[in-house]
Every structure is written in structure tokens, then in C-alpha cells.
């Protein structure tokens, strides 16, 4: 199992991280702390993670894991695994059955974390229109956060540092290219999910531009 093989993960620290937001309690911390076998402690943590609500799992991926300074492969695997929310946890377990090929995994994940040049180009071409038309508070920010595209800290920073709808959209657009290979698709899905007519039209325009650019290659 991926978690059992990942000897970089500190189950006790992770459980403390969950406990800080009331997704775990002192009994959970005591269980992993008293477990002498590291693999068994990871299993306890994994079992806890599979029972978390969506927001709890999101907190683990975006807040707890980054605090584990040596878990970049694991963190990136969470972000690039297919499937929504809890499915990502399960697919991460199967994504890398052992750590012998960690270097290969790091290379592959680093590549998949990059937004494609095509998607970057489309966002840039539509930057002015998107910045002036997208209301990120209309479902967009929360959608991207709940689907592991942006972190809680970025979501909160956009809301606290920006005072206008246009500045919020601008900051999000500036950050999206560094949010992973799926960020463009998830952004389009967020526009569609908001069910705002303006957002729907923008989503259609973005996808048509991608399609047309792909055909011209």
C-alpha cells in the first residue's frame, strides 16, 4: 500500500494536524502514538482519512501534508490522482505500490503538475475578458478549493487581499497556471457549475478555443 510504503509520512504529526481542526481527537492521537510499528500507525491514519468528510480530507491534503516537509511526492500524487475527493485518496494508494521507483514518480508527477502551454495560452488570450467578467465568489473559488485545485490559504488570500471582483478574478487567473495540469479543466467546470449565464458563455468560449487551437496544431 502506498501509505505503508511511504516512510516519509509521520502519522502522529498528521493526526495532530487533523486534531487541530477537530477532524480527529485525542484518542486518535494516542492510538497512533502508542503504535510501535510504523506501518500499523500509517494504517490507523489511513483508516481515519477514509472516514473524513470532504472538507476534512481537503484540509489534510492542503494544510496537513504541506507541513510534512519531505512528502512532496505524496502531496503531488494527491493533487494529480484522478477522481473526485475521497476517490483521490483511494487512487493515491494504488498510484505507487512501492517507493523503489520514487525518482521516476517524482519526474512523472512534476511533469503532470504543469499546466499545458495550450491552456496557458488560452487563459492569457482571454485574460482581460475573464478578469472583468468572472465573479469568483459565485461558486468558483469554493469549487476549485473543494476539488483540490487551490489551497485554503490561496482562497483566503484572494478574499482578504482583494477588494473588488475584478482584482479577485485577476489574482486567481495569475495563480491558476501553477495549480496543476487539471487546473484549466477544473476552472471551466467551476464556471459551468456556477450556472451563471455569463460564466456559461465564458466556459463555452474557452473550450471552443482549446478545440480550435488543437485542430490547428
N, C-alpha and C positions, 0 to 999 in steps of 0.2 A: 504494500500500500504506500501511496506517495507520502502521506504524513508520517508513517512509521519509519520510512527510509530517510526522511529529511531530518538529519541530525542537527541542523542549524536552528530548529524551532524550539523555543523554550516554553514548554506547556504551562509552567507556573506563571511566568510573566504574562503569557497570553490570557490566562484565566483571570489574572489580576486586571488586565485591560478590559475584559468583559464585565468584571465586577464593578469597575469604576462607573459604568453606565447602567448598572442593575440588570445586566443580561446574565449574570452569574451571581452566586452568593458565597459566603464564607465557607460553607460546606463543600462547594465545588473546588475552591482553592485548596482546602485541606485535603481533599481526595487526591489531587494531582501532586500536592506537596509531599504526601506520605507514600506515594508510589515510588519504590526504589528503581523499578525497571522503566527506563526512558520510553521504550516503545509502548508500554501499557499506559503511561501518562499521556502520550500522544493520542492513544485510542480513546481515553476518557475525554480529552479535549474535542476530538473529532465527533464523538457521540453528542457532546454538548452543542457543537456547531450545527449539526443536522437538525436539532430541535429548536433552533433560534427562529424568531420571526424574521421577516425580510429585513427590517431595519436593524436588527441585531447582527445579522450576517454582514450587512453593508458596513456597519460600524467596525466589525472585525477586519474586513478587507481593507477599508480605507483609513482606519485610525490605529488599530492594534498592530497589524502586520508591519506598517511602515516604521513603527517603533523598534521592530526587530531588525537591527541594522544589517544583519547578514542574510536576510531572507528575500533578496531581490528576485531570484528565480521563482520562488514560491509566489511572491506578490504579483509578479507579471503573469504567471500562469493563471492566477485567479482572474486577472483582467482580460486575458485573451481566450479563456476557455469558452466554448460555445454553450448556448443555452442560457435561459434567464435565471437569475437569483440562485435558489438552492441547487439547481441543476449544475451550476458552475462549480459548486463545492464538490459534487459527486464526480464531475468530469475531471476536476483537478486531480482527484485521487487516481484516476486511470491515465491521466495525461503523461505521467512519467513514472513507470513502475519501479525504477530504481534510480539511484543517484550516480551510477557509474558513468552515465553519459551527460553529466551536469553541464560540461562545457558546450556540448552540442545543443542542449536545451537552451542555454543562455544565448547562444548565437541565433538560434531559430526564433526565440521569443523576442530578442532585441529587434530582429527584422520585422516581425509581425506587429510590433508595437508602433511602428511608424505609419502615419497616415500616408496614403499613396500620393504621388505627385499630381495625379489627375484630380483627386478630391481636393487637394490643397489649391490647385489652380481654379477649380470651380468656386470654392469659397472666396478666393481672392477676387475673382471677376464679379461676384455678387456682393462683395463686402459692403459697399455703400448702401445698397438696397436692403440687405439683411439688417444692417445696423440701424437703419431708420424705421424698419417695418416690424421687426420681431420684438414681441413682448415676452421676455424670458420668464416673467413671473406668471405667465399664462401657461402653466404646466411644464414648460420647457426645462427649467432648472431642476425641478424635483424629479422629472422623468429621467434626465441624464444622471442625476445622483443615485436614484433607486436602481438604475441599470449599470452602476459601477463605471460610468464614463468619467464623471468628475468627482472629486473628493468633497467631503463635507466642508473642509477648510476653504476650498475654492468657491463653493456655493455660497458660504457665509461671507467670504471676502467680496464677492460680486455684489451681494446685498448691502454690505456695510460701507464699502468704499465708493460705490457708485450711487449717485443721487437721481439720475434720470434713466428712463427706459432705454434711451439710445446709448448711454455710457455703459449700462449693464450688458446690452447686446454686444457692444464693441469689445468689452473685456472677455466675454465668453468666446467670441469669434477669434480673438487673439490667442486664447488658450487651447482651443479645440485641436489644432494640428498636433499638439504634443500629448493629446489624451488617448492615443492609440489608433490602431488600424480601423476599428469599428466606429470611431467617433463620428465620422461623417454620416454613416448609415443610421446611427442612433439619433443624431441630430435631426435628420429628415423624419425619422419615426416620431420624434418628440413633437415636431411641427404638425404632423398628421394627427397625433393623439390629442393635441390641444383643441382640435375641431373648430378652430377659428378660420374663417374663410380666407383671410389674408395669409395665414400660416399654411393653409392647404394649397393655395396657389404657389407660394414660395417653394413648398416641398415638391410639387409637380415640376416646377421650373428647374430646380436643382437636379432632379433625376433625369429630366429630358436633356439637360446639358451634359451630364455624365454619359448618357446613352449616345448622344451625337458625337461627343469627343472620342468615345471608344470606337465608334464606327469609322471615324476619320483616321485612326491610327493604322 
